[in-house]
Amino acid sequence: MKKTAFSLLAFLSFSFSALRAQIGAQLSLVAPTGYYSYLLKPGVSFEIVGKYGEADSYYSFGASIGYFSLSATQDTFHNTYGVGGPNNALCPGYSVIHSFEELSFGITNDLKLMPTKKFSPVIGCDLNFSGIQISEDDYAETLELSSDNGEDYWLISIVPRIGLQYKINDKFFLSAFFGRSLSFVGTANAQQYDKTSICFQYSLE
Amino acid sequence: MRKAYIKYLFFIPALVALGGCSKPYSETLPAVQINSVSAYGMVDSVLVTATVTSQGAGPIEYEGFSFSNTPTFDLLSRQVLLYSTATTFSVVLPAYQDSTFYFEAFVANQYGYGVSKSYAFTVPTAKPDSAPCSIPQNTVEFQGNYTPSDILWGGSPPYGSFYVEADFGFSNALDIYFNQVPTNGEYNVLNNIDFTNSTSKYAVTLILNLNSGFNSYGINEGGYVYISQNSNGSTTVSFCSLSVNINSVNYPLSAKITFN
């Protein structure tokens, strides 16, 4: 998954550099909420963001590609269970999450409220398609042990966000955002996470 | 001046990040406690009631009980799984008189399960019991009232391990088969009992033999036979409103028989 991510990052970087646009690198703190908040620790994601349009226009859109991995909040989750077996019983067990990785491709939209000013509030909304790979072991007494070395899932999410952009000079911009990723369709459990980001952006104009 | 602004810009995500800490998994698990265990109806059952004290981080999906006659046991030991989500839930479990049983309730949500503390309960000795109807002593009521001409009892019958027989009328007999020497309490009337299985300890089968046994009929399932161990050492078997199906017609059958 990491090799694929870096190949796509290189391709995206090259294609945006050939246009009159902006390209940026974004670091985010990804903090799961809801179901996963008890299972996965917050982690850091890295994204490359490319945006079309003038740097000082109200609206810009673009594409992004990002990757992050999260680690489990504890080594073993006791008190998990399975239901079944010959007596159709609740069978006590445990689970171990070895890894959780996510590679996402997104369409990003930004609305700058004061594009010509040094500071501008920004409202944005992204649409992400994420590929998720989870490696875990699940055990339930009398039921089969399931060892899963990388089951793949996918999710589509929207990420509404707000933030502030600071214009360092005509070429460089620094932004901070807070958003929440909300999945609404996919094969994995519905996922929500808070995403607090810092984006360093360079204008190719 | 510009550097000061940049510093404040970085404070925003830093502050938000503080709120993004992971939550302890233990908070997700539901909790439950057993409220009561009480003797229930017949001598071989108890009613166990439990309450969900916390549903954890998700709605309850399963509830249930497990129990054993030893203080430490596995959750899978004699488990009753309920597909219910009620805050308070109950179930009737088999537990014989004069025995101490240990009960645990469990509840589960999407994250995991929680188990109550173990609850020990000694099933009380059953009191003498008699049929809830008025029948004269030593009477068989079947198409008329009969006083048995002979009452027999003992071990090694064709079914179970103890029988009581009341001969009545002209060459008729009522046979009652137990899986033990009957003691105080209510016995469930069943057909085709597996008398080799200890769970049928408080079950009973009755057979009506007419015309010197040329015509035998099993008494319909349902209802109870009541046993009273009397102070003089005798034992009274009584029942009422049982029925026997003869040529597609159900006939009522009641009796009160004492043997010593």
Interface residues (C-beta under 8 A of the other chain):
Chain A: L29 A31 P32 Y35 S37 Y38 L39 L40 K41 P42 T73 Q74 F77 H78 N79 T80 Y81 V83 N87 N88 A89 L90 C91 P92 K118 F119 E141 T142 G163 L164 Y166 I168 L174 A176 F177 F178 D194 T196 S197 I198
Chain B: R2 Y5 I6 L9 F10 I12 P13 V16 A17 G19 G20 C21 S22 K23 P24 Y25 E27 T28 L29 A57 G58 Y62 G64 D74 L75 L76 Q79 L81 F106 A108 Q110 Y111 G112 Y113 G114
